[in-house]
Amino acid sequence: MKIQTLLEGLEYELQSGNVLDEVTEVVYDSRKVSRGCLFVCIAGTAKDAHKFIPEVLAKGASALIIDSGHIASAKVMVSASGKEHVTVVSTANTRKALAYAAAAQYGHPASKLTTIGITGTKGKTTTSYMVQSILEHAGKNVGVIGTIGCVINGQKYKTVNTTPESFELQRLLSLMVEAGCEYCVMEVSSQGLKLNRVDGFVFDIGVFTNFSADHIGPNEHATMEEYLYCKSLLFRQCRVGLLNCDDDAYEEMIKGHTCSLHTFGFHEHAELRAQDFESTRNGNEIGIRFHATGILDAKVSVPVPGKFSAYNALCALMIGHSVGIPTEIMLRALSTIHVKGRLEIVPTKGNYTVMIDYAHNELSVESLLSTILTYRPHRIICVYGGGGNRDRMRRYAMGELCGKMADLSILTCDNPRNEDISSINADIKIGLAKSNGKYIEIDDRKEAIWHAMDIAEENDIIILLGKGHEDYQEIRGVKYHYSERESVESYAKKNASPSIGESLSGTVSGLK
């Protein structure tokens, strides 16, 4: 393709060469440079690709896109390499340039799909899978991109980030088009918006679920204000905006918006609102019921607990309604929805409930446990550990909350990475001591889950915290296969083996 075509719609300056020249492909990883390619210099948090200019030119790159702040140094490196004939283009933001070039290289696949982007601190994954279920129940072909990866017509593709880098994102969108997808439902993270991963196209529908404190740190957002601002960028890049008007951040989210706005929530002025909310329990399944009014009038039942599930369901209903899905189809889809690793109930033969959830920080754990308490369980048993090489304060908070809100904590392995499980659990025990929480320790996570099921009594709720959808445990730099669901489902086979009390090799302390 011509360089000019790849950069259509982008502001740039030509430093040398000719933008009418053709290139073979767009590359932003210096290890993947091929002869005749266009190399985009990205300044990342760890490495600045401008330093690799001599290397990529030696490998045969015929064009460069550089940051405007690197013009002088780039010219020196190009001249020293003896490759003065290469085309060099400068722009204010090379990440944005990569997004535009990637979209062009893959033939602007987003324009051939109905794109639905969902942002918010919590609820993105659950909402995206609710929308997928609604669309598939209506006979539509759907692609999904998010925390759990990418799924295209049932085929799974692993992704590194919730919202992939722009080049990878455009590749996945292209695969969706090739597979005959009509819709793409995408989780749009604040980092994805901040780092221009979704630039180069306009979403048909943008969605806001909620906002709370999270993702503040050296490699994320400097302040809560920046975090919120980055999320609000979605509503300058979509045609229709659907927002939770109950959230305190609503007014900030719509500042500078360029889309039409529509609202959902419990507020009387919401265009789609929930009334008569109630929690439900049927055997070992727990869920919610409510009456949706406004642009729809329907009795909604969802087998996922919590008031936040009503918000997610309202959001999914509003999306489905906006693309013309009949109400009865949407209600049927929501009545059977299950999201992997998000408030996921695993069926058991016992008269207790086992739930898998990804909650692994103070806010998400408190929200989850507060929700479960509304079901008045006999006891709450939490099985969890803590992530190694991560913020220790999170461990203290997890311990204190579970000690205060649950009846028993079973401390075990999560992703210890390069830390010892014992040192991680020692931090959790500091939090448990603050709330006088009862606990035992069983290092092997599967055995910890089995023990929880062994001691479960009628109407207990066992919550497996932290792992959620993950299919591995990371220990000393190695990722080992591990699945919460498989651990629960293998419990039935456990009775054929020696009792767990006899077979444990981990450390088990008495109740405290």
Steps between C-alpha positions, in 0.01 A plus 500: 500500500602861450624671818255782433209254505616346827505841666173633364328717762815544707688830541868456412804666342722351231866523604650315204405268216155473339166401656390365161756220541360155570584282800441129552358508853483696826729387784556639852713220649864532391539120517236458226636751248496380138642650182282777361290549815386815676636508856311699764719621787308462828641640825387241755533494877801265482661572160498780246487357147671811357824349630457209258495716185850389383404135557168514313658687207772236479227235481343674202224725634422755228297751703483631855237675708665690783388717788530874434732533798754264341546668163859618555632173643315294236657700218844439645440124523355482147795694358753284686337186360542623142125452438407860412252373240259362764179687564479653847171638630463679834183532705401614849391151610645187344259275690216678323687465171536125559125469559416686177756305297384166643136577421596588142723193454215269605246679281316689776321192637308695766299669224369153402379417852262648756751590771397522865759635745446459876699700755476522880690390808284193555245308299667513158556125467160393632318757287692401187403135544139592571495693172667210319235262634217731392639539148572130457153408624376727219705301247777757456870422453698675771863562589601595856824663618582552868657381824430135424660534154342504156226263381396487134220258416603278789874502420718651772803724448724600790565871551750676726285796601128550562508734200778376269762721334351674196676281243386179671152645545465575130623150417231350724233723348614384157471136611144573616409638159654195329302271733174669407444685827247778498580640845808566711447544875814642658617591849665840468740562788619841613853393402373405156355850456804672650742312275295546179436129454147563371585798278440480125126428512177615666291266718138462405407475869702610804400383850585616855432258787642670813805669649699440820859522622738265318794489259703778664873438476827571315405301189127576507344836597662777703174615661133412528427807286714365216344156537150646468598730213643209300177304539297801384692502170281215378208742469698714258552192285156342467176579323264401782583510872318284758586597858417406859350829618494384866879511521658802668742534206223535240531878453877478459468212255286701260719813495616566145287219358431495125235224501129480572441405865260247653477384861423196714484445876262500796448879482149608405632707209699215343373401156520134600460447873469216750220478756390241757848353532533180703757229567405141414623156602407168345687207650871578473442767233466865600394790280278808465164614365373846408250685283652695209298808405538797268598419142423134588241341727611156615552270799871416506657197669878448510684207671779733617481661847524863603354839421795561269371209292181699445708788362685260270172348383343844441804596296481180293126549443557857384769389255281221367203735466711757316595243233148366466504172693147393610438525876398135544830383350698728731312376809560138403873565454536677836308228685772245416814716503817375671829686472821306552671608821258781577253405776505158335296238684638147454233231539571247776311211656512672840237724657742791503618747234847525345581824321808601297586869474794709379474748792852566625503851646330679788214660307403196298521263799293730722239542226481124445476404868242773570292356218529141625397604853164620363420134423531418872724194461560267794873574466738660249825311441761687296786315327774738384863601496679807368700592194875489546716801410196725535382768742510357855231741618253309284572187705438676831169633369391159365572338837324767703191499280467121487562482874220747562246384240562124462482220756820325391798576279696217345836651401663337202698557180398758235779618266795520742740579215841540666379525859445223753138413569574520873617862479196600294266332746685662791391838360141380463506382863589851614171616351314200644633582847351853477153355458557192715429280200513121516730326253687186405785456252518241222767581243366282216206690353308197378528335840393827664184500285435133575532572872249786474257261329571231762398725788214680318162495672150561365454851359873583518652705219862421408668780307821431306662844473763640270555250219171534312542408134877445520619156390843505663700561816825691466770361729869593480472623141308195375131492414338171599155397377236558764122544485263587787211326322705184443597497867136519606384242245775256602367496858268208419804285421666596824298252707678213327831627646624525860323767701631849453609524861731202442639614166575867557863590461444876555488682831169482685464712814212484745217750497597827660 
